[in-house]
Amino acid sequence: MRAWVGSIAVLLGCALQSQGARAQQAVTPDPIVQMTIDPPRIVVGQQTTLSILVLAPNYMTSPPELPDFQVRNAVTRQLQSVNTNEQRDGVSYAGVRFEYAISPQEPGSYAVAGQSVRIKYAAEPPAVRDVNLALPSASFEAFIPDAASTLNPFVSASSLTVEQDIKRSADPLKAGDAVTRTITIRAEGTPAMLLPPQQFPVIDGLKLYPAQPKLDDKVDGRTDVMTSTRVDSATYMVERAGDYLLPAVDMGWWNVGSGKVEQAHLDAVPVKGVAAAAGSTFAVGSNEERNWDRIADFVTDHWLTALLLAVVAAVLAWFAPRIARRAAMDFHRRHTAYLRSEAFAFRRLRRAIRHRDAGRSYFALLEWLPHVDAASPSLTARDFKAAARDPELDRQLGALERKLFASRRDPARWSPRDLLRHVSAARHRLRPRAGHSDAAGLPKFLNPVGTSHVAAHQNRRPAR
């Protein structure tokens, strides 16, 4: 007997253990979010990679929603994202790995914290879970090497070149001519925003016109290597003759590959402005005199044509004011007629309804109703509802009137959209169509039919 009782106890224990194991397996694991920054310490201007791994059990029903990772005093750009699948503790996870490149502008400590990601995944298909998970914080440090502490501004890159282009509007340069200096910086491994702007000094005798800089970043799709370009240009206009010099440009930069400071140099550009020729002013005057002589010769040779043109101009000058006044009066008459028309009244009604102004809409409706039927200028809102025979229009107008004039609030609200639609429909039904008024104004017996007391051919001689 005791043996039977022991066997039953063992079986019950095994059953309870198996049910507990099934209950544990039935619990769906939570999503996994990881965030890392590598390398944690970089040179100012270089990039560190922020990597975010988002995993969900089973599969995701939509891509994860990540925040905008904008770090203060740093340039951030998104790199490629890769789909991934993993097995963890016997559970299949599907997810996405996101990467961002962060390039700090100043030395110091930077942190990415207080962010969250939204995930939608099929925990127990077809059921979908929507959760917001907090991202772990991550930080990195940016520094300037001691050997480059004297650089101002500090620029770091894998490679950097500086070029200049000089364009002159004339040769030699005289007063009013210009020379344009363009400086182009090309770098690899740093954003164009971090390349230093070029300063164009003010030079006495030359008028300076700087242009807006042009920045361009290009990223290799296979290697994610960035090549940046910055173009600065300025135009110097010669104000007076003299010898001028556009100064040389020297720029130091930190080569992250060699770990040394390198120099980029542009030579100075001499600019010489010469005096204008002594007879240039007289030559211009001579050309103007020659032009007037040509005009006088043309008038002399074609005096009849010139006289006809003068007569036409005089006639136009005489009649132009009358034509203008007549056109203005006609425009004023047409405009006044339009302001009194049904179309203008309905336009004001439509504008008031679209602005959701109950008071303006109701009184604009009352102003429009007399224009609907010219035969009934005293048409009221009640007459309009009776003629329209539209229950929805009655309901909308009733709600509008209760909103304006009722002492208690009515739970039924007026809908500007529905009111405008039903008023427009009633307008098309009730408004008289073109041509009906003309037909109604014709005599009732325009061509009377019947026997006439006068012979049809009386006092007429037959044609021969």
Backbone hydrogen bonds in HBPLUS format (Angstrom, degrees):
<---DONOR---> <-ACCEPTOR-->    atom                        ^
c    i                          cat <-CA-CA->   ^        H-A-AA   ^      H-
h    n   atom  resd res      DA  || num        DHA   H-A  angle D-A-AA Bond
n    s   type  num  typ     dist DA aas  dist angle  dist       angle   num
A0005-VAL N   A0001-MET O   3.12 MM   4  6.45 159.8  2.16 150.5 155.7     1
A0006-GLY N   A0002-ARG O   2.94 MM   4  6.22 156.2  2.00 149.6 156.2     2
A0007-SER N   A0003-ALA O   3.03 MM   4  6.27 155.5  2.09 146.6 152.8     3
A0008-ILE N   A0004-TRP O   3.06 MM   4  6.29 158.9  2.11 150.1 155.2     4
A0009-ALA N   A0005-VAL O   3.06 MM   4  6.29 155.1  2.12 145.6 152.3     5
A0010-VAL N   A0006-GLY O   3.03 MM   4  6.29 157.0  2.08 149.0 154.7     6
A0011-LEU N   A0007-SER O   3.02 MM   4  6.29 161.9  2.05 150.2 154.6     7
A0012-LEU N   A0008-ILE O   2.99 MM   4  6.22 157.9  2.04 148.9 154.7     8
A0013-GLY N   A0009-ALA O   2.97 MM   4  6.20 155.8  2.03 147.3 154.0     9
A0014-CYS N   A0010-VAL O   2.99 MM   4  6.30 159.4  2.04 152.0 157.2    10
A0015-ALA N   A0011-LEU O   2.98 MM   4  6.20 157.2  2.03 146.5 153.1    11
A0016-LEU N   A0012-LEU O   2.97 MM   4  6.20 159.0  2.02 149.9 155.1    12
A0017-GLN N   A0013-GLY O   2.96 MM   4  6.19 158.0  2.01 149.4 155.5    13
A0018-SER N   A0014-CYS O   2.94 MM   4  6.17 159.9  1.98 151.1 156.1    14
A0019-GLN N   A0015-ALA O   3.02 MM   4  6.25 155.3  2.09 147.1 153.7    15
A0020-GLY N   A0016-LEU O   2.97 MM   4  6.20 154.1  2.03 145.6 152.8    16
A0021-ALA N   A0017-GLN O   2.94 MM   4  6.23 154.4  2.00 147.9 154.9    17
A0022-ARG N   A0018-SER O   2.95 MM   4  6.20 157.4  2.01 145.9 151.9    18
A0023-ALA N   A0019-GLN O   2.92 MM   4  6.14 152.8  1.99 144.8 152.6    19
A0024-GLN N   A0020-GLY O   2.96 MM   4  6.23 151.7  2.04 145.2 152.7    20
A0025-GLN N   A0021-ALA O   2.93 MM   4  6.22 154.2  2.00 147.8 155.0    21
A0026-ALA N   A0022-ARG O   2.86 MM   4  6.06 140.6  2.02 143.1 154.2    22
A0027-VAL N   A0024-GLN O   3.26 MM   3  5.45 146.3  2.38 100.3 109.4    23
A0032-ILE N   A0055-LEU O   2.81 MM  23  4.96 157.5  1.86 136.3 144.1    24
A0055-LEU N   A0032-ILE O   2.79 MM  23  4.96 170.3  1.79 159.4 160.5    25
A0034-GLN N   A0053-LEU O   2.91 MM  19  5.08 158.0  1.96 146.4 153.1    26
A0053-LEU N   A0034-GLN O   2.82 MM  19  5.08 161.8  1.85 148.0 154.3    27
A0036-THR N   A0051-SER O   2.89 MM  15  5.28 158.1  1.94 151.4 158.7    28
A0051-SER N   A0036-THR O   2.81 MM  15  5.28 164.9  1.84 157.8 162.6    29
A0038-ASP N   A0049-THR O   3.00 MM  11  5.37 159.8  2.05 144.7 150.0    30
A0049-THR N   A0038-ASP O   2.93 MM  11  5.37 169.5  1.94 135.7 136.1    31
A0141-GLU N   A0040-PRO O   2.81 MM 101  6.20 151.6  1.89 145.6 154.0    32
A0042-ILE N   A0141-GLU O   2.94 MM  99  6.44 157.3  1.99 161.5 168.0    33
A0143-PHE N   A0042-ILE O   3.04 MM 101  6.49 145.5  2.16 149.6 160.3    34
A0046-GLN N   A0043-VAL O   3.03 MM   3  5.59 162.2  2.06 134.9 140.0    35
A0044-VAL N   A0143-PHE O   3.01 MM  99  5.62 148.6  2.11 145.9 146.3    36
A0045-GLY N   A0104-PRO O   2.92 MM  59  5.53 139.7  2.09 148.4 160.5    37
A0048-THR N   A0102-ILE O   2.94 MM  54  5.38 155.3  2.00 146.8 150.8    38
A0102-ILE N   A0048-THR O   2.94 MM  54  5.38 166.2  1.96 158.8 163.5    39
A0050-LEU N   A0100-TYR O   2.75 MM  50  4.98 167.1  1.77 155.5 158.6    40
A0100-TYR N   A0050-LEU O   2.84 MM  50  4.98 148.1  1.94 138.9 149.3    41
A0052-ILE N   A0098-PHE O   2.84 MM  46  5.09 163.5  1.87 150.0 153.9    42
A0098-PHE N   A0052-ILE O   2.81 MM  46  5.09 161.0  1.84 155.7 157.3    43
A0054-VAL N   A0096-VAL O   3.04 MM  42  5.51 168.2  2.05 155.9 159.8    44
A0096-VAL N   A0054-VAL O   2.98 MM  42  5.51 139.1  2.15 145.8 156.9    45
A0056-ALA N   A0094-ALA O   2.93 MM  38  5.53 155.5  1.99 140.8 147.5    46
A0094-ALA N   A0056-ALA O   2.95 MM  38  5.53 164.8  1.98 156.0 155.4    47
A0058-ASN N   A0092-SER O   3.14 MM  34  6.00 153.6  2.21 158.8 155.1    48
A0122-ALA N   A0059-TYR O   2.91 MM  63  5.82 163.8  1.94 169.2 173.2    49
A0061-THR N   A0120-LYS O   3.01 MM  59  5.76 150.9  2.09 124.8 134.1    50
A0065-GLU N   A0118-ARG O   3.01 MM  53  5.06 164.3  2.03 145.3 150.3    51
A0118-ARG N   A0065-GLU O   3.10 MM  53  5.06 165.3  2.12 139.9 143.7    52
A0070-GLN N   A0068-ASP O   2.91 MM   2  5.83 123.1  2.24 113.3  96.8    53
A0105-GLN N   A0073-ASN O   2.89 MM  32  5.54 163.5  1.92 154.8 149.2    54
A0075-VAL N   A0103-SER O   2.84 MM  28  5.05 163.6  1.87 140.5 142.1    55
A0103-SER N   A0075-VAL O   2.83 MM  28  5.05 161.5  1.87 145.6 152.0    56
A0077-ARG N   A0101-ALA O   3.03 MM  24  5.39 154.9  2.09 150.3 158.1    57
A0101-ALA N   A0077-ARG O   2.83 MM  24  5.39 164.3  1.85 171.4 170.9    58
A0079-LEU N   A0099-GLU O   2.78 MM  20  5.21 162.6  1.81 142.9 145.3    59
A0082-VAL N   A0097-ARG O   2.97 MM  15  5.20 155.7  2.03 142.6 148.8    60
A0097-ARG N   A0082-VAL O   2.78 MM  15  5.20 162.6  1.81 151.3 157.3    61
A0084-THR N   A0095-GLY O   2.92 MM  11  5.36 166.0  1.94 139.9 139.4    62
A0095-GLY N   A0084-THR O   2.95 MM  11  5.36 160.0  1.99 159.8 156.7    63
A0086-GLU N   A0093-TYR O   2.96 MM   7  5.18 158.7  2.01 139.0 145.6    64
A0093-TYR N   A0086-GLU O   2.77 MM   7  5.18 168.3  1.79 163.3 162.9    65
A0088-ARG N   A0091-VAL O   2.94 MM   3  5.25 162.5  1.97 152.1 153.6    66
A0091-VAL N   A0088-ARG O   2.95 MM   3  5.25 157.7  2.00 109.9 117.3    67
A0108-GLY N   A0142-ALA O   2.90 MM  34  5.32 158.6  1.95 137.1 139.0    68
A0142-ALA N   A0108-GLY O   2.86 MM  34  5.32 169.3  1.87 158.8 162.1    69
A0110-TYR N   A0140-PHE O   2.86 MM  30  5.41 174.6  1.86 167.0 166.4    70
A0140-PHE N   A0110-TYR O   2.90 MM  30  5.41 155.1  1.97 147.6 153.5    71
A0112-VAL N   A0138-ALA O   2.73 MM  26  5.33 165.6  1.75 169.7 172.0    72
A0138-ALA N   A0112-VAL O   3.03 MM  26  5.33 152.4  2.11 140.4 149.2    73
A0135-LEU N   A0115-GLN O   2.85 MM  20  5.54 172.2  1.86 139.0 141.4    74
A0117-VAL N   A0133-LEU O   2.84 MM  16  5.39 158.4  1.88 153.2 158.8    75
A0133-LEU N   A0117-VAL O   2.86 MM  16  5.39 164.1  1.89 162.1 161.8    76
A0119-ILE N   A0131-VAL O   2.87 MM  12  5.49 165.9  1.89 163.6 168.4    77
A0131-VAL N   A0119-ILE O   2.96 MM  12  5.49 162.2  1.99 160.7 163.4    78
A0121-TYR N   A0129-ARG O   3.05 MM   8  5.53 149.5  2.15 146.9 155.6    79
A0129-ARG N   A0121-TYR O   2.88 MM   8  5.53 169.6  1.90 166.4 166.1    80
A0127-ALA N   A0124-GLU O   2.82 MM   3  5.28 140.0  1.98 136.1 127.9    81
A0148-ALA N   A0145-PRO O   3.00 MM   3  5.39 149.7  2.09 108.5 117.8    82
A0149-SER N   A0146-ASP O   3.25 MM   3  5.15 168.7  2.26 110.0 109.4    83
A0151-LEU N   A0148-ALA O   3.21 MM   3  5.60 161.7  2.25 112.1 117.6    84
A0254-TRP N   A0155-VAL O   2.67 MM  99  6.01 172.6  1.68 164.4 165.1    85
A0157-ALA N   A0254-TRP O   3.07 MM  97  6.45 154.5  2.13 169.9 170.9    86
A0256-VAL N   A0157-ALA O   3.18 MM  99  5.99 158.7  2.23 138.0 143.9    87
A0158-SER N   A0188-GLU O   2.78 MM  30  5.43 165.7  1.80 170.4 170.1    88
A0188-GLU N   A0159-SER O   2.97 MM  29  5.33 143.6  2.11 153.2 153.5    89
A0161-THR N   A0186-ARG O   2.89 MM  25  5.35 155.3  1.95 153.4 161.4    90
A0186-ARG N   A0161-THR O   2.96 MM  25  5.35 165.7  1.98 154.4 159.0    91
A0163-GLU N   A0184-THR O   2.89 MM  21  5.20 159.1  1.94 149.5 156.5    92
A0184-THR N   A0163-GLU O   2.79 MM  21  5.20 162.4  1.82 148.1 154.3    93
A0165-ASP N   A0182-THR O   2.78 MM  17  5.06 145.1  1.90 143.1 153.8    94
A0182-THR N   A0165-ASP O   2.92 MM  17  5.06 160.0  1.96 150.0 155.9    95
A0167-LYS N   A0180-THR O   3.00 MM  13  5.17 157.5  2.06 145.3 152.2    96
A0180-THR N   A0167-LYS O   2.75 MM  13  5.17 162.0  1.78 153.8 158.9    97
A0169-SER N   A0178-ALA O   2.89 MM   9  5.51 165.4  1.91 172.0 169.3    98
A0274-VAL N   A0173-LEU O   2.79 MM 101  6.11 163.7  1.81 171.2 170.1    99
A0177-ASP N   A0174-LYS O   2.93 MM   3  5.53 164.6  1.96 138.6 142.4   100
A0176-GLY N   A0238-VAL O   2.89 MM  62  5.58 167.0  1.90 155.5 157.0   101
A0238-VAL N   A0177-ASP O   2.82 MM  61  5.69 160.8  1.86 161.7 168.3   102
A0179-VAL N   A0236-TYR O   2.87 MM  57  5.33 154.0  1.93 148.1 156.0   103
A0236-TYR N   A0179-VAL O   2.81 MM  57  5.33 173.0  1.81 160.3 159.8   104
A0181-ARG N   A0234-ALA O   2.90 MM  53  5.58 160.0  1.94 171.4 171.1   105
A0234-ALA N   A0181-ARG O   3.03 MM  53  5.58 147.9  2.13 146.8 156.7   106
A0183-ILE N   A0232-ASP O   2.75 MM  49  5.32 168.8  1.76 170.3 173.1   107
A0232-ASP N   A0183-ILE O   2.94 MM  49  5.32 168.1  1.95 159.5 161.2   108
A0185-ILE N   A0230-ARG O   2.83 MM  45  5.19 167.3  1.85 156.9 161.3   109
A0230-ARG N   A0185-ILE O   2.89 MM  45  5.19 157.5  1.94 149.2 156.2   110
A0187-ALA N   A0228-SER O   3.01 MM  41  5.37 164.2  2.03 147.1 151.8   111
A0228-SER N   A0187-ALA O   2.89 MM  41  5.37 156.4  1.95 150.9 158.0   112
A0189-GLY N   A0226-MET O   2.92 MM  37  5.36 162.8  1.95 151.4 157.2   113
A0194-LEU N   A0191-PRO O   3.12 MM   3  5.63 150.5  2.21 110.3 117.9   114
A0195-LEU N   A0192-ALA O   3.16 MM   3  5.29 161.7  2.19 106.2 111.9   115
A0206-LEU N   A0203-ILE O   3.06 MM   3  5.55 162.9  2.09 134.7 137.0   116
A0239-GLU N   A0205-GLY O   2.97 MM  34  5.37 164.1  2.00 159.6 155.7   117
A0207-LYS N   A0237-MET O   2.78 MM  30  4.90 165.2  1.80 145.6 147.7   118
A0237-MET N   A0207-LYS O   2.84 MM  30  4.90 160.6  1.87 139.0 144.3   119
A0209-TYR N   A0235-THR O   2.81 MM  26  5.04 141.9  1.95 150.3 160.9   120
A0235-THR N   A0209-TYR O   3.01 MM  26  5.04 165.7  2.03 124.8 129.1   121
A0211-ALA N   A0233-SER O   3.01 MM  22  5.64 166.2  2.03 151.9 147.9   122
A0214-LYS N   A0231-VAL O   2.95 MM  17  5.06 155.6  2.01 141.7 149.7   123
A0231-VAL N   A0214-LYS O   2.91 MM  17  5.06 155.6  1.97 145.4 153.0   124
A0216-ASP N   A0229-THR O   2.96 MM  13  5.18 146.5  2.07 153.8 157.0   125
A0229-THR N   A0216-ASP O   2.82 MM  13  5.18 149.5  1.91 154.7 160.7   126
A0218-LYS N   A0227-THR O   2.88 MM   9  5.22 153.8  1.95 145.1 153.8   127
A0227-THR N   A0218-LYS O   2.75 MM   9  5.22 163.9  1.78 159.3 165.1   128
A0220-ASP N   A0225-VAL O   2.99 MM   5  5.37 162.5  2.02 145.0 149.1   129
A0224-ASP N   A0220-ASP O   2.72 MM   4  4.96 143.4  1.85 146.7 151.9   130
A0242-GLY N   A0273-GLY O   2.81 MM  31  5.03 147.7  1.91 126.1 132.4   131
A0273-GLY N   A0242-GLY O   2.74 MM  31  5.03 174.9  1.75 159.7 161.0   132
A0244-TYR N   A0271-VAL O   2.64 MM  27  4.90 165.1  1.66 164.8 167.1   133
A0271-VAL N   A0244-TYR O   2.80 MM  27  4.90 172.9  1.81 133.6 134.5   134
A0246-LEU N   A0269-VAL O   2.74 MM  23  4.88 169.7  1.75 153.7 150.3   135
A0269-VAL N   A0246-LEU O   2.88 MM  23  4.88 155.6  1.94 139.5 147.2   136
A0249-VAL N   A0266-LEU O   3.02 MM  17  4.90 155.6  2.08 130.9 138.7   137
A0266-LEU N   A0249-VAL O   2.72 MM  17  4.90 145.8  1.84 150.1 156.1   138
A0251-MET N   A0264-ALA O   2.84 MM  13  5.10 160.6  1.88 151.7 157.0   139
A0264-ALA N   A0251-MET O   2.75 MM  13  5.10 155.1  1.81 144.5 153.3   140
A0253-TRP N   A0262-GLU O   2.87 MM   9  5.48 157.3  1.92 156.8 162.6   141
A0262-GLU N   A0253-TRP O   2.84 MM   9  5.48 170.6  1.85 167.0 168.2   142
A0255-ASN N   A0260-LYS O   2.86 MM   5  5.48 171.0  1.87 172.0 169.4   143
A0259-GLY N   A0255-ASN O   2.71 MM   4  5.50 136.3  1.90 146.2 160.1   144
A0280-SER N   A0277-ALA O   3.22 MM   3  5.38 164.2  2.24 109.0 112.1   145
A0283-ALA N   A0279-GLY O   2.90 MM   4  6.00 149.8  1.99 144.4 153.4   146
A0284-VAL N   A0280-SER O   3.01 MM   4  6.30 152.2  2.09 145.5 152.1   147
A0285-GLY N   A0281-THR O   3.06 MM   4  6.39 159.8  2.10 147.4 152.7   148
A0286-SER N   A0282-PHE O   2.82 MM   4  6.09 153.0  1.90 148.0 155.9   149
A0287-ASN N   A0283-ALA O   2.93 MM   4  6.21 154.0  2.00 147.4 153.9   150
A0288-GLU N   A0284-VAL O   3.01 MM   4  6.36 155.8  2.07 150.3 156.5   151
A0289-GLU N   A0285-GLY O   2.98 MM   4  6.26 158.4  2.03 149.7 155.6   152
A0290-ARG N   A0286-SER O   2.90 MM   4  6.15 152.8  1.97 146.7 154.6   153
A0291-ASN N   A0287-ASN O   2.98 MM   4  6.27 151.5  2.07 146.0 153.4   154
A0292-TRP N   A0288-GLU O   3.08 MM   4  6.44 159.5  2.13 151.6 155.9   155
A0293-ASP N   A0289-GLU O   2.94 MM   4  6.20 154.9  2.01 147.3 154.8   156
A0294-ARG N   A0290-ARG O   2.94 MM   4  6.22 152.2  2.02 147.9 155.1   157
A0295-ILE N   A0291-ASN O   3.04 MM   4  6.38 154.6  2.10 147.9 154.4   158
A0296-ALA N   A0292-TRP O   2.96 MM   4  6.25 159.4  2.00 151.2 156.4   159
A0297-ASP N   A0293-ASP O   2.92 MM   4  6.15 158.3  1.97 149.3 155.3   160
A0298-PHE N   A0294-ARG O   2.94 MM   4  6.17 152.7  2.01 146.2 153.6   161
A0299-VAL N   A0295-ILE O   3.03 MM   4  6.32 158.2  2.08 149.9 155.0   162
A0300-THR N   A0296-ALA O   3.01 MM   4  6.23 157.9  2.06 147.9 154.0   163
A0301-ASP N   A0297-ASP O   2.97 MM   4  6.17 158.3  2.02 148.9 154.4   164
A0302-HIS N   A0298-PHE O   2.96 MM   4  6.03 141.1  2.11 143.2 153.6   165
A0306-ALA N   A0302-HIS O   3.05 MM   4  6.30 160.3  2.09 150.2 156.4   166
A0307-LEU N   A0303-TRP O   2.84 MM   4  6.02 150.6  1.93 144.0 151.7   167
A0308-LEU N   A0304-LEU O   2.98 MM   4  6.23 159.8  2.02 148.9 154.0   168
A0309-LEU N   A0305-THR O   2.98 MM   4  6.21 159.0  2.03 149.8 155.3   169
A0310-ALA N   A0306-ALA O   2.98 MM   4  6.21 148.4  2.08 141.3 150.1   170
A0311-VAL N   A0307-LEU O   2.96 MM   4  6.28 154.8  2.03 150.8 157.1   171
A0312-VAL N   A0308-LEU O   3.00 MM   4  6.25 163.7  2.02 151.8 155.9   172
A0313-ALA N   A0309-LEU O   2.97 MM   4  6.14 156.5  2.02 144.6 151.1   173
A0314-ALA N   A0310-ALA O   2.96 MM   4  6.21 152.0  2.04 144.5 152.1   174
A0315-VAL N   A0311-VAL O   2.92 MM   4  6.21 159.6  1.96 153.7 158.9   175
A0316-LEU N   A0312-VAL O   2.97 MM   4  6.16 161.4  2.00 148.7 154.0   176
A0317-ALA N   A0313-ALA O   2.91 MM   4  6.09 153.6  1.98 142.8 150.6   177
A0318-TRP N   A0314-ALA O   2.93 MM   4  6.17 138.7  2.11 141.5 152.6   178
A0318-TRP N   A0315-VAL O   3.14 MM   3  5.06 124.0  2.47  91.4 105.7   179
A0319-PHE N   A0315-VAL O   2.95 MM   4  6.18 166.1  1.97 157.1 159.6   180
A0320-ALA N   A0316-LEU O   2.78 MM   4  5.44 140.4  1.94 144.5 153.3   181
A0323-ILE N   A0319-PHE O   2.98 MM   4  6.21 165.9  2.00 162.2 166.5   182
A0324-ALA N   A0320-ALA O   2.85 MM   4  6.00 158.9  1.89 153.1 159.5   183
A0325-ARG N   A0321-PRO O   2.85 MM   4  6.06 159.2  1.90 147.1 152.6   184
A0326-ARG N   A0322-ARG O   2.87 MM   4  6.08 161.2  1.91 149.8 155.2   185
A0327-ALA N   A0323-ILE O   2.85 MM   4  6.05 159.0  1.90 148.0 154.1   186
A0328-ALA N   A0324-ALA O   2.85 MM   4  6.06 153.5  1.92 146.2 154.1   187
A0329-MET N   A0325-ARG O   2.87 MM   4  6.12 158.2  1.91 150.1 155.7   188
A0330-ASP N   A0326-ARG O   2.89 MM   4  6.09 159.2  1.93 148.1 154.2   189
A0331-PHE N   A0327-ALA O   2.87 MM   4  6.06 157.2  1.93 145.8 152.3   190
A0332-HIS N   A0328-ALA O   2.86 MM   4  6.07 156.7  1.92 146.5 153.3   191
A0333-ARG N   A0329-MET O   2.87 MM   4  6.07 155.4  1.93 147.8 154.4   192
A0334-ARG N   A0330-ASP O   2.93 MM   4  6.15 162.8  1.96 149.2 154.0   193
A0335-HIS N   A0331-PHE O   2.82 MM   4  5.96 157.7  1.87 148.4 155.3   194
A0336-THR N   A0332-HIS O   2.87 MM   4  6.00 157.2  1.92 145.1 151.3   195
A0337-ALA N   A0333-ARG O   2.94 MM   4  6.16 157.9  1.99 146.2 152.5   196
A0338-TYR N   A0334-ARG O   2.91 MM   4  6.15 148.6  2.00 143.4 152.3   197
A0339-LEU N   A0335-HIS O   2.97 MM   4  6.25 154.8  2.03 148.1 154.3   198
A0340-ARG N   A0336-THR O   3.22 MM   4  6.48 131.9  2.46 138.7 150.4   199
A0340-ARG N   A0337-ALA O   3.24 MM   3  5.21 135.8  2.45  93.2 105.1   200
A0341-SER N   A0338-TYR O   3.03 MM   3  4.95 162.2  2.06 105.6 110.8   201
A0345-ALA N   A0341-SER O   3.30 MM   4  6.56 162.6  2.33 141.9 146.7   202
A0346-PHE N   A0342-GLU O   2.90 MM   4  6.08 159.3  1.94 151.7 157.3   203
A0347-ARG N   A0343-ALA O   2.91 MM   4  6.07 144.3  2.04 139.6 150.0   204
A0348-ARG N   A0344-PHE O   3.06 MM   4  6.37 154.6  2.12 150.1 155.3   205
A0349-LEU N   A0345-ALA O   3.08 MM   4  6.35 151.9  2.16 141.7 149.8   206
A0350-ARG N   A0346-PHE O   2.84 MM   4  6.06 160.8  1.87 150.8 155.4   207
A0351-ARG N   A0347-ARG O   2.97 MM   4  6.17 158.0  2.02 147.3 153.2   208
A0352-ALA N   A0348-ARG O   3.03 MM   4  6.19 158.3  2.08 145.9 151.4   209
A0353-ILE N   A0349-LEU O   3.03 MM   4  6.27 159.0  2.07 151.4 156.8   210
A0354-ARG N   A0350-ARG O   2.98 MM   4  6.16 161.0  2.02 148.9 154.2   211
A0355-HIS N   A0351-ARG O   3.08 MM   4  6.27 138.3  2.26 140.7 151.1   212
A0357-ASP N   A0352-ALA O   3.37 MM   5  5.88 171.3  2.38 166.9 164.5   213
A0356-ARG N   A0353-ILE O   2.94 MM   3  5.07 157.1  2.00 107.6 113.4   214
A0361-SER N   A0357-ASP O   2.94 MM   4  5.94 154.6  2.01 146.4 154.4   215
A0362-TYR N   A0358-ALA O   3.02 MM   4  6.21 161.2  2.06 151.7 155.4   216
A0363-PHE N   A0359-GLY O   3.15 MM   4  6.39 175.2  2.15 161.1 161.6   217
A0364-ALA N   A0360-ARG O   2.87 MM   4  5.84 147.4  1.98 143.2 152.9   218
A0365-LEU N   A0361-SER O   2.97 MM   4  6.13 142.6  2.11 139.0 148.8   219
A0366-LEU N   A0362-TYR O   3.07 MM   4  6.48 150.8  2.16 144.1 151.6   220
A0367-GLU N   A0363-PHE O   3.03 MM   4  6.27 147.0  2.14 139.8 148.3   221
A0368-TRP N   A0364-ALA O   2.98 MM   4  6.14 136.9  2.17 138.0 149.4   222
A0368-TRP N   A0365-LEU O   3.15 MM   3  5.07 125.8  2.46  92.0 106.2   223
A0369-LEU N   A0365-LEU O   3.02 MM   4  6.17 148.9  2.11 152.3 159.1   224
A0371-HIS N   A0368-TRP O   2.94 MM   3  5.58 146.9  2.05 120.8 130.5   225
A0372-VAL N   A0369-LEU O   3.03 MM   3  5.34 153.4  2.10 112.5 120.6   226
A0376-SER N   A0373-ASP O   2.98 MM   3  5.41 150.2  2.07 110.7 119.6   227
A0384-PHE N   A0380-THR O   2.88 MM   4  6.15 153.7  1.95 148.0 156.0   228
A0385-LYS N   A0381-ALA O   2.99 MM   4  6.23 157.3  2.04 148.3 153.1   229
A0386-ALA N   A0382-ARG O   3.00 MM   4  6.23 157.6  2.05 148.2 154.7   230
A0387-ALA N   A0383-ASP O   2.89 MM   4  6.09 153.4  1.96 148.4 155.4   231
A0388-ALA N   A0384-PHE O   2.93 MM   4  6.02 151.2  2.01 145.5 153.5   232
A0389-ARG N   A0385-LYS O   3.15 MM   4  6.19 160.2  2.19 147.3 150.7   233
A0394-ASP N   A0390-ASP O   2.99 MM   4  6.33 156.4  2.04 154.5 161.6   234
A0395-ARG N   A0391-PRO O   2.92 MM   4  6.21 154.1  1.98 147.0 154.1   235
A0396-GLN N   A0392-GLU O   2.94 MM   4  6.19 159.7  1.98 149.4 154.1   236
A0397-LEU N   A0393-LEU O   2.95 MM   4  6.11 169.7  1.96 154.3 157.2   237
A0398-GLY N   A0394-ASP O   2.88 MM   4  5.94 152.3  1.96 143.3 151.8   238
A0399-ALA N   A0395-ARG O   2.93 MM   4  6.12 156.5  1.99 146.0 152.0   239
A0400-LEU N   A0396-GLN O   2.95 MM   4  6.17 152.4  2.02 145.1 153.0   240
A0401-GLU N   A0397-LEU O   2.90 MM   4  6.12 158.0  1.94 148.0 153.5   241
A0402-ARG N   A0398-GLY O   2.92 MM   4  6.11 159.6  1.96 149.0 154.8   242
A0403-LYS N   A0399-ALA O   2.97 MM   4  6.09 146.3  2.08 139.9 148.8   243
A0404-LEU N   A0400-LEU O   3.17 MM   4  6.42 145.5  2.30 141.0 149.3   244
A0405-PHE N   A0401-GLU O   2.80 MM   4  5.83 164.8  1.82 157.3 161.7   245
A0406-ALA N   A0402-ARG O   3.00 MM   4  4.57 146.0  2.12 114.8 122.7   246
A0419-LEU N   A0415-SER O   2.87 MM   4  6.00 167.2  1.89 163.4 167.7   247
A0420-LEU N   A0416-PRO O   2.99 MM   4  6.04 164.5  2.02 145.9 150.0   248
A0421-ARG N   A0417-ARG O   3.08 MM   4  6.29 157.1  2.14 145.8 152.3   249
A0422-HIS N   A0418-ASP O   3.02 MM   4  6.21 165.3  2.05 154.2 157.0   250
A0423-VAL N   A0419-LEU O   2.90 MM   4  5.99 155.9  1.96 150.4 157.7   251
A0424-SER N   A0420-LEU O   3.00 MM   4  6.03 158.0  2.05 142.8 148.8   252
A0425-ALA N   A0421-ARG O   3.07 MM   4  6.30 152.1  2.15 139.9 147.6   253
A0426-ALA N   A0422-HIS O   2.96 MM   4  6.16 160.9  2.00 144.8 149.8   254
A0427-ARG N   A0423-VAL O   2.88 MM   4  6.07 147.2  1.98 143.9 153.8   255
A0428-HIS N   A0424-SER O   3.09 MM   4  6.39 157.4  2.14 149.0 153.1   256
A0429-ARG N   A0425-ALA O   3.18 MM   4  6.47 146.3  2.30 143.3 152.5   257
A0430-LEU N   A0426-ALA O   2.91 MM   4  6.02 161.9  1.95 154.6 158.7   258
A0431-ARG N   A0427-ARG O   2.86 MM   4  5.53 154.4  1.93 147.3 153.2   259
A0436-HIS N   A0433-ARG O   3.23 MM   3  5.86 164.4  2.25 129.9 134.5   260
A0439-ALA N   A0435-GLY O   3.13 MM   4  6.31 158.0  2.18 142.7 148.3   261
A0440-ALA N   A0436-HIS O   2.92 MM   4  6.11 151.4  2.00 145.5 153.6   262
A0441-GLY N   A0437-SER O   3.10 MM   4  6.22 136.9  2.29 138.2 148.0   263
A0441-GLY N   A0438-ASP O   3.24 MM   3  5.23 130.9  2.49  93.2 105.7   264
A0442-LEU N   A0439-ALA O   3.42 MM   3  5.57 161.1  2.46 102.7 108.1   265
A0458-GLN N   A0455-ALA O   3.44 MM   3  5.22 166.8  2.46 106.8 104.7   266
A0460-ARG N   A0457-HIS O   3.33 MM   3  5.52 147.2  2.44 130.9 124.7   267
